Amino acid sequence: MITIPEKMKKILIILTLVFISSVALASVGIAFTGGVRGIGLLGISFFLTFGVILVLGQLIPAGILVSIVIGTSFSSFRKTEVPIQTT
């Protein structure tokens, strides 16, 4: 099990809260600009906020996996191996 120092936990919590609040404020701004008023503004902002967070939660690991696949296909782990030709 990995133990995270207490100072780093506080920094990660602050960064998470700042990220979520900035996405929420941007969602409220988009909904308000689109003409949504009243209680619908709250619902739309929650929908947009959690939609963006869910999409990013899927895109970030997918991007990491794609970059790993691309990196391993064009480079080799051993110095004597020849990587796949790209031409």
PANU-293427 format. One record per atom (N, C-alpha, C, O, CB): residue number from 1; atom name; x, y, z; residue in one letter. Coordinates in nm, 2 decimals, always signed. Glycine has a CB too. Example, Ala and Ser with C-alpha at 12.3 -4.5 7.8 and 13.67 -1.06 7.14 Angstrom:
2
n_atom_east_north_up_res
1_N_+1.32_-0.57_+0.78_a
1_CA_+1.23_-0.45_+0.78_a
1_C_+1.32_-0.33_+0.78_a
1_O_+1.42_-0.33_+0.85_a
1_CB_+1.13_-0.45_+0.90_a
2_N_+1.28_-0.22_+0.71_s
2_CA_+1.37_-0.11_+0.71_s
2_C_+1.29_+0.00_+0.79_s
2_O_+1.34_+0.11_+0.80_s
2_CB_+1.41_-0.06_+0.57_s
This chain:
87
n_atom_east_north_up_res
1_N_+0.08_-0.12_+0.00_m
1_CA_+0.00_+0.00_+0.00_m
1_C_+0.09_+0.12_+0.00_m
1_O_+0.19_+0.13_+0.07_m
1_CB_-0.10_+0.00_+0.12_m
2_N_+0.05_+0.22_-0.08_i
2_CA_+0.13_+0.34_-0.09_i
2_C_+0.08_+0.44_+0.01_i
2_O_-0.04_+0.47_+0.02_i
2_CB_+0.12_+0.40_-0.24_i
3_N_+0.17_+0.50_+0.09_t
3_CA_+0.13_+0.60_+0.18_t
3_C_+0.17_+0.74_+0.13_t
3_O_+0.28_+0.76_+0.08_t
3_CB_+0.20_+0.58_+0.32_t
4_N_+0.07_+0.83_+0.13_i
4_CA_+0.09_+0.97_+0.08_i
4_C_+0.11_+1.06_+0.20_i
4_O_+0.04_+1.05_+0.30_i
4_CB_-0.03_+1.01_-0.01_i
5_N_+0.22_+1.14_+0.20_p
5_CA_+0.24_+1.23_+0.31_p
5_C_+0.12_+1.32_+0.33_p
5_O_+0.05_+1.36_+0.24_p
5_CB_+0.37_+1.31_+0.28_p
6_N_+0.11_+1.37_+0.45_e
6_CA_-0.01_+1.45_+0.49_e
6_C_-0.01_+1.58_+0.41_e
6_O_-0.12_+1.63_+0.37_e
6_CB_+0.00_+1.48_+0.64_e
7_N_+0.11_+1.64_+0.39_k
7_CA_+0.11_+1.77_+0.32_k
7_C_+0.07_+1.75_+0.17_k
7_O_+0.00_+1.83_+0.12_k
7_CB_+0.26_+1.82_+0.32_k
8_N_+0.10_+1.64_+0.11_m
8_CA_+0.06_+1.61_-0.03_m
8_C_-0.09_+1.59_-0.03_m
8_O_-0.15_+1.62_-0.13_m
8_CB_+0.14_+1.49_-0.09_m
9_N_-0.14_+1.52_+0.07_k
9_CA_-0.29_+1.50_+0.07_k
9_C_-0.36_+1.63_+0.07_k
9_O_-0.46_+1.64_+0.00_k
9_CB_-0.33_+1.41_+0.19_k
10_N_-0.32_+1.72_+0.15_k
10_CA_-0.38_+1.85_+0.16_k
10_C_-0.37_+1.93_+0.02_k
10_O_-0.47_+1.99_-0.02_k
10_CB_-0.32_+1.94_+0.27_k
11_N_-0.26_+1.92_-0.04_i
11_CA_-0.24_+1.98_-0.17_i
11_C_-0.34_+1.92_-0.28_i
11_O_-0.40_+1.99_-0.35_i
11_CB_-0.10_+1.97_-0.22_i
12_N_-0.34_+1.78_-0.28_l
12_CA_-0.43_+1.72_-0.37_l
12_C_-0.58_+1.75_-0.35_l
12_O_-0.65_+1.76_-0.44_l
12_CB_-0.41_+1.57_-0.36_l
13_N_-0.62_+1.76_-0.22_i
13_CA_-0.76_+1.80_-0.19_i
13_C_-0.79_+1.94_-0.24_i
13_O_-0.89_+1.96_-0.29_i
13_CB_-0.78_+1.78_-0.04_i
14_N_-0.69_+2.03_-0.21_i
14_CA_-0.72_+2.17_-0.26_i
14_C_-0.72_+2.17_-0.41_i
14_O_-0.81_+2.24_-0.46_i
14_CB_-0.60_+2.26_-0.21_i
15_N_-0.63_+2.10_-0.48_l
15_CA_-0.64_+2.10_-0.63_l
15_C_-0.76_+2.04_-0.68_l
15_O_-0.82_+2.09_-0.78_l
15_CB_-0.51_+2.03_-0.68_l
16_N_-0.81_+1.94_-0.62_t
16_CA_-0.94_+1.87_-0.66_t
16_C_-1.05_+1.97_-0.64_t
16_O_-1.14_+1.98_-0.73_t
16_CB_-0.96_+1.74_-0.58_t
17_N_-1.06_+2.03_-0.53_l
17_CA_-1.17_+2.13_-0.50_l
17_C_-1.17_+2.24_-0.60_l
17_O_-1.27_+2.29_-0.65_l
17_CB_-1.17_+2.18_-0.36_l
18_N_-1.05_+2.29_-0.63_v
18_CA_-1.03_+2.41_-0.72_v
18_C_-1.08_+2.36_-0.86_v
18_O_-1.15_+2.44_-0.93_v
18_CB_-0.89_+2.46_-0.73_v
19_N_-1.04_+2.24_-0.90_f
19_CA_-1.08_+2.19_-1.04_f
19_C_-1.23_+2.18_-1.05_f
19_O_-1.29_+2.22_-1.15_f
19_CB_-1.01_+2.06_-1.06_f
20_N_-1.29_+2.11_-0.95_i
20_CA_-1.43_+2.09_-0.96_i
20_C_-1.51_+2.22_-0.95_i
20_O_-1.61_+2.24_-1.02_i
20_CB_-1.48_+2.00_-0.84_i
21_N_-1.46_+2.31_-0.87_s
21_CA_-1.54_+2.44_-0.86_s
21_C_-1.52_+2.52_-0.99_s
21_O_-1.61_+2.59_-1.03_s
21_CB_-1.49_+2.52_-0.74_s
22_N_-1.40_+2.51_-1.05_s
22_CA_-1.38_+2.59_-1.18_s
22_C_-1.47_+2.53_-1.29_s
22_O_-1.52_+2.60_-1.37_s
22_CB_-1.23_+2.59_-1.22_s
23_N_-1.48_+2.40_-1.30_v
23_CA_-1.56_+2.33_-1.40_v
23_C_-1.71_+2.37_-1.37_v
23_O_-1.79_+2.39_-1.46_v
23_CB_-1.54_+2.18_-1.40_v
24_N_-1.75_+2.37_-1.24_a
24_CA_-1.89_+2.40_-1.21_a
24_C_-1.92_+2.55_-1.24_a
24_O_-2.03_+2.57_-1.30_a
24_CB_-1.91_+2.38_-1.06_a
25_N_-1.83_+2.64_-1.22_l
25_CA_-1.85_+2.78_-1.25_l
25_C_-1.86_+2.80_-1.40_l
25_O_-1.94_+2.87_-1.45_l
25_CB_-1.74_+2.87_-1.19_l
26_N_-1.77_+2.73_-1.48_a
26_CA_-1.78_+2.73_-1.62_a
26_C_-1.91_+2.67_-1.67_a
26_O_-1.97_+2.73_-1.77_a
26_CB_-1.66_+2.66_-1.68_a
27_N_-1.96_+2.57_-1.61_s
27_CA_-2.09_+2.51_-1.65_s
27_C_-2.20_+2.60_-1.62_s
27_O_-2.29_+2.62_-1.71_s
27_CB_-2.11_+2.38_-1.58_s
28_N_-2.20_+2.67_-1.51_v
28_CA_-2.30_+2.77_-1.48_v
28_C_-2.30_+2.88_-1.58_v
28_O_-2.40_+2.93_-1.62_v
28_CB_-2.29_+2.82_-1.33_v
29_N_-2.18_+2.93_-1.61_g
29_CA_-2.17_+3.04_-1.71_g
29_C_-2.22_+3.00_-1.85_g
29_O_-2.29_+3.08_-1.91_g
29_CB_-2.02_+3.08_-1.73_g
30_N_-2.19_+2.87_-1.89_i
30_CA_-2.24_+2.83_-2.02_i
30_C_-2.39_+2.82_-2.02_i
30_O_-2.46_+2.86_-2.11_i
30_CB_-2.18_+2.69_-2.06_i
31_N_-2.45_+2.76_-1.91_a
31_CA_-2.59_+2.75_-1.90_a
31_C_-2.66_+2.88_-1.89_a
31_O_-2.77_+2.90_-1.96_a
31_CB_-2.63_+2.66_-1.78_a
32_N_-2.60_+2.98_-1.82_f
32_CA_-2.66_+3.11_-1.80_f
32_C_-2.66_+3.18_-1.94_f
32_O_-2.75_+3.25_-1.97_f
32_CB_-2.59_+3.19_-1.70_f
33_N_-2.55_+3.17_-2.01_t
33_CA_-2.54_+3.23_-2.14_t
33_C_-2.63_+3.17_-2.24_t
33_O_-2.68_+3.24_-2.33_t
33_CB_-2.39_+3.22_-2.19_t
34_N_-2.66_+3.05_-2.22_g
34_CA_-2.76_+2.98_-2.31_g
34_C_-2.90_+3.01_-2.29_g
34_O_-2.99_+2.97_-2.36_g
34_CB_-2.74_+2.83_-2.30_g
35_N_-2.93_+3.09_-2.18_g
35_CA_-3.06_+3.13_-2.15_g
35_C_-3.13_+3.05_-2.04_g
35_O_-3.25_+3.07_-2.02_g
35_CB_-3.14_+3.13_-2.27_g
36_N_-3.07_+2.97_-1.97_v
36_CA_-3.13_+2.89_-1.87_v
36_C_-3.13_+2.98_-1.74_v
36_O_-3.03_+3.03_-1.70_v
36_CB_-3.06_+2.75_-1.84_v
37_N_-3.25_+2.99_-1.68_r
37_CA_-3.27_+3.07_-1.56_r
37_C_-3.33_+2.99_-1.45_r
37_O_-3.40_+2.88_-1.48_r
37_CB_-3.34_+3.20_-1.59_r
38_N_-3.32_+3.03_-1.33_g
38_CA_-3.40_+2.97_-1.22_g
38_C_-3.33_+2.84_-1.17_g
38_O_-3.21_+2.82_-1.18_g
38_CB_-3.54_+2.95_-1.26_g
39_N_-3.42_+2.75_-1.13_i
39_CA_-3.38_+2.62_-1.07_i
39_C_-3.32_+2.53_-1.18_i
39_O_-3.24_+2.44_-1.15_i
39_CB_-3.49_+2.55_-1.00_i
40_N_-3.36_+2.56_-1.31_g
40_CA_-3.30_+2.48_-1.42_g
40_C_-3.15_+2.51_-1.43_g
40_O_-3.08_+2.42_-1.48_g
40_CB_-3.37_+2.51_-1.55_g
41_N_-3.11_+2.63_-1.40_l
41_CA_-2.96_+2.66_-1.40_l
41_C_-2.88_+2.57_-1.31_l
41_O_-2.77_+2.53_-1.35_l
41_CB_-2.94_+2.81_-1.36_l
42_N_-2.94_+2.54_-1.20_l
42_CA_-2.87_+2.45_-1.10_l
42_C_-2.86_+2.31_-1.16_l
42_O_-2.75_+2.24_-1.15_l
42_CB_-2.94_+2.45_-0.97_l
43_N_-2.97_+2.26_-1.22_g
43_CA_-2.97_+2.12_-1.27_g
43_C_-2.88_+2.11_-1.39_g
43_O_-2.80_+2.01_-1.40_g
43_CB_-3.11_+2.09_-1.31_g
44_N_-2.88_+2.21_-1.48_i
44_CA_-2.80_+2.20_-1.60_i
44_C_-2.65_+2.21_-1.56_i
44_O_-2.56_+2.14_-1.62_i
44_CB_-2.83_+2.32_-1.70_i
45_N_-2.62_+2.29_-1.46_s
45_CA_-2.48_+2.31_-1.42_s
45_C_-2.43_+2.18_-1.36_s
45_O_-2.31_+2.14_-1.38_s
45_CB_-2.47_+2.42_-1.32_s
46_N_-2.51_+2.11_-1.28_f
46_CA_-2.47_+1.98_-1.22_f
46_C_-2.45_+1.88_-1.34_f
46_O_-2.35_+1.80_-1.33_f
46_CB_-2.58_+1.93_-1.12_f
47_N_-2.54_+1.88_-1.43_f
47_CA_-2.53_+1.79_-1.55_f
47_C_-2.40_+1.81_-1.62_f
47_O_-2.33_+1.72_-1.65_f
47_CB_-2.65_+1.80_-1.64_f
48_N_-2.37_+1.94_-1.65_l
48_CA_-2.25_+1.97_-1.73_l
48_C_-2.13_+1.94_-1.65_l
48_O_-2.03_+1.89_-1.70_l
48_CB_-2.26_+2.11_-1.77_l
49_N_-2.13_+1.98_-1.52_t
49_CA_-2.01_+1.96_-1.44_t
49_C_-1.97_+1.81_-1.43_t
49_O_-1.86_+1.78_-1.45_t
49_CB_-2.04_+2.02_-1.30_t
50_N_-2.07_+1.73_-1.39_f
50_CA_-2.04_+1.59_-1.37_f
50_C_-2.01_+1.52_-1.50_f
50_O_-1.94_+1.42_-1.51_f
50_CB_-2.15_+1.52_-1.29_f
51_N_-2.07_+1.57_-1.61_g
51_CA_-2.05_+1.52_-1.74_g
51_C_-1.90_+1.54_-1.78_g
51_O_-1.84_+1.45_-1.84_g
51_CB_-2.14_+1.58_-1.85_g
52_N_-1.86_+1.66_-1.76_v
52_CA_-1.72_+1.70_-1.79_v
52_C_-1.62_+1.61_-1.71_v
52_O_-1.52_+1.56_-1.76_v
52_CB_-1.69_+1.85_-1.77_v
53_N_-1.65_+1.60_-1.58_i
53_CA_-1.56_+1.52_-1.49_i
53_C_-1.56_+1.38_-1.53_i
53_O_-1.45_+1.31_-1.53_i
53_CB_-1.61_+1.54_-1.34_i
54_N_-1.67_+1.32_-1.57_l
54_CA_-1.68_+1.18_-1.62_l
54_C_-1.60_+1.16_-1.75_l
54_O_-1.53_+1.06_-1.76_l
54_CB_-1.82_+1.13_-1.63_l
55_N_-1.62_+1.26_-1.84_v
55_CA_-1.55_+1.24_-1.97_v
55_C_-1.40_+1.25_-1.94_v
55_O_-1.32_+1.17_-2.00_v
55_CB_-1.59_+1.35_-2.07_v
56_N_-1.35_+1.35_-1.86_l
56_CA_-1.21_+1.36_-1.83_l
56_C_-1.16_+1.23_-1.76_l
56_O_-1.05_+1.19_-1.78_l
56_CB_-1.18_+1.48_-1.75_l
57_N_-1.24_+1.18_-1.67_g
57_CA_-1.21_+1.05_-1.60_g
57_C_-1.19_+0.94_-1.70_g
57_O_-1.12_+0.84_-1.66_g
57_CB_-1.31_+1.02_-1.50_g
58_N_-1.25_+0.94_-1.81_q
58_CA_-1.23_+0.84_-1.91_q
58_C_-1.12_+0.87_-2.01_q
58_O_-1.05_+0.78_-2.06_q
58_CB_-1.36_+0.81_-1.99_q
59_N_-1.11_+1.00_-2.04_l
59_CA_-1.01_+1.04_-2.14_l
59_C_-0.86_+1.03_-2.09_l
59_O_-0.77_+1.00_-2.17_l
59_CB_-1.04_+1.18_-2.19_l
60_N_-0.84_+1.07_-1.97_i
60_CA_-0.71_+1.07_-1.92_i
60_C_-0.64_+0.93_-1.91_i
60_O_-0.53_+0.92_-1.97_i
60_CB_-0.70_+1.13_-1.78_i
61_N_-0.71_+0.83_-1.86_p
61_CA_-0.65_+0.70_-1.86_p
61_C_-0.64_+0.64_-2.01_p
61_O_-0.54_+0.57_-2.04_p
61_CB_-0.73_+0.60_-1.78_p
62_N_-0.73_+0.68_-2.09_a
62_CA_-0.72_+0.63_-2.23_a
62_C_-0.61_+0.70_-2.30_a
62_O_-0.54_+0.63_-2.38_a
62_CB_-0.85_+0.66_-2.31_a
63_N_-0.58_+0.82_-2.27_g
63_CA_-0.47_+0.89_-2.33_g
63_C_-0.34_+0.83_-2.29_g
63_O_-0.24_+0.82_-2.36_g
63_CB_-0.47_+1.04_-2.30_g
64_N_-0.33_+0.80_-2.16_i
64_CA_-0.21_+0.73_-2.11_i
64_C_-0.18_+0.60_-2.18_i
64_O_-0.07_+0.57_-2.21_i
64_CB_-0.22_+0.71_-1.95_i
65_N_-0.29_+0.52_-2.19_l
65_CA_-0.27_+0.39_-2.26_l
65_C_-0.23_+0.41_-2.40_l
65_O_-0.15_+0.33_-2.45_l
65_CB_-0.40_+0.31_-2.25_l
66_N_-0.29_+0.50_-2.47_v
66_CA_-0.25_+0.53_-2.61_v
66_C_-0.11_+0.57_-2.62_v
66_O_-0.03_+0.52_-2.71_v
66_CB_-0.34_+0.63_-2.68_v
67_N_-0.06_+0.66_-2.53_s
67_CA_+0.08_+0.70_-2.54_s
67_C_+0.17_+0.59_-2.51_s
67_O_+0.28_+0.58_-2.56_s
67_CB_+0.10_+0.82_-2.44_s
68_N_+0.13_+0.50_-2.42_i
68_CA_+0.22_+0.38_-2.39_i
68_C_+0.23_+0.29_-2.51_i
68_O_+0.34_+0.24_-2.54_i
68_CB_+0.16_+0.31_-2.27_i
69_N_+0.11_+0.27_-2.58_v
69_CA_+0.12_+0.18_-2.69_v
69_C_+0.20_+0.24_-2.80_v
69_O_+0.28_+0.17_-2.87_v
69_CB_-0.03_+0.16_-2.75_v
70_N_+0.19_+0.37_-2.83_i
70_CA_+0.27_+0.44_-2.93_i
70_C_+0.42_+0.43_-2.89_i
70_O_+0.50_+0.41_-2.98_i
70_CB_+0.22_+0.58_-2.95_i
71_N_+0.45_+0.46_-2.76_g
71_CA_+0.59_+0.46_-2.72_g
71_C_+0.65_+0.32_-2.73_g
71_O_+0.77_+0.31_-2.77_g
71_CB_+0.59_+0.50_-2.58_g
72_N_+0.58_+0.22_-2.70_t
72_CA_+0.64_+0.08_-2.71_t
72_C_+0.64_+0.03_-2.85_t
72_O_+0.73_-0.05_-2.88_t
72_CB_+0.56_-0.01_-2.62_t
73_N_+0.56_+0.08_-2.94_s
73_CA_+0.57_+0.03_-3.08_s
73_C_+0.68_+0.10_-3.16_s
73_O_+0.73_+0.04_-3.25_s
73_CB_+0.44_+0.06_-3.15_s
74_N_+0.72_+0.22_-3.12_f
74_CA_+0.83_+0.29_-3.19_f
74_C_+0.97_+0.28_-3.12_f
74_O_+1.06_+0.33_-3.17_f
74_CB_+0.79_+0.43_-3.21_f
75_N_+0.97_+0.23_-3.00_s
75_CA_+1.10_+0.21_-2.93_s
75_C_+1.11_+0.07_-2.87_s
75_O_+1.01_+0.01_-2.85_s
75_CB_+1.12_+0.32_-2.83_s
76_N_+1.23_+0.03_-2.85_s
76_CA_+1.25_-0.10_-2.79_s
76_C_+1.31_-0.09_-2.65_s
76_O_+1.37_+0.01_-2.62_s
76_CB_+1.34_-0.19_-2.88_s
77_N_+1.29_-0.20_-2.58_f
77_CA_+1.34_-0.20_-2.44_f
77_C_+1.49_-0.24_-2.44_f
77_O_+1.57_-0.20_-2.35_f
77_CB_+1.26_-0.29_-2.35_f
78_N_+1.53_-0.32_-2.54_r
78_CA_+1.67_-0.37_-2.54_r
78_C_+1.74_-0.29_-2.65_r
78_O_+1.68_-0.25_-2.75_r
78_CB_+1.68_-0.52_-2.58_r
79_N_+1.87_-0.26_-2.63_k
79_CA_+1.94_-0.18_-2.72_k
79_C_+1.97_-0.26_-2.85_k
79_O_+2.00_-0.19_-2.96_k
79_CB_+2.07_-0.13_-2.66_k
80_N_+1.97_-0.39_-2.85_t
80_CA_+2.00_-0.46_-2.97_t
80_C_+1.88_-0.49_-3.06_t
80_O_+1.89_-0.53_-3.17_t
80_CB_+2.06_-0.60_-2.93_t
81_N_+1.76_-0.46_-3.01_e
81_CA_+1.64_-0.48_-3.09_e
81_C_+1.62_-0.37_-3.18_e
81_O_+1.66_-0.26_-3.16_e
81_CB_+1.52_-0.50_-3.00_e
82_N_+1.55_-0.40_-3.29_v
82_CA_+1.52_-0.30_-3.39_v
82_C_+1.37_-0.27_-3.38_v
82_O_+1.29_-0.36_-3.38_v
82_CB_+1.55_-0.35_-3.54_v
83_N_+1.34_-0.14_-3.36_p
83_CA_+1.19_-0.11_-3.35_p
83_C_+1.12_-0.13_-3.48_p
83_O_+1.18_-0.14_-3.59_p
83_CB_+1.18_+0.03_-3.30_p
84_N_+0.99_-0.12_-3.48_i
84_CA_+0.91_-0.14_-3.60_i
84_C_+0.94_-0.02_-3.69_i
84_O_+0.94_+0.10_-3.65_i
84_CB_+0.76_-0.15_-3.56_i
85_N_+0.95_-0.05_-3.82_q
85_CA_+0.97_+0.06_-3.91_q
85_C_+0.84_+0.14_-3.94_q
85_O_+0.74_+0.08_-3.95_q
85_CB_+1.03_+0.01_-4.05_q
86_N_+0.85_+0.27_-3.95_t
86_CA_+0.73_+0.35_-3.96_t
86_C_+0.71_+0.40_-4.10_t
86_O_+0.62_+0.48_-4.13_t
86_CB_+0.74_+0.46_-3.87_t
87_N_+0.80_+0.36_-4.20_t
87_CA_+0.79_+0.41_-4.33_t
87_C_+0.71_+0.31_-4.42_t
87_O_+0.69_+0.34_-4.54_t
87_CB_+0.92_+0.42_-4.40_t
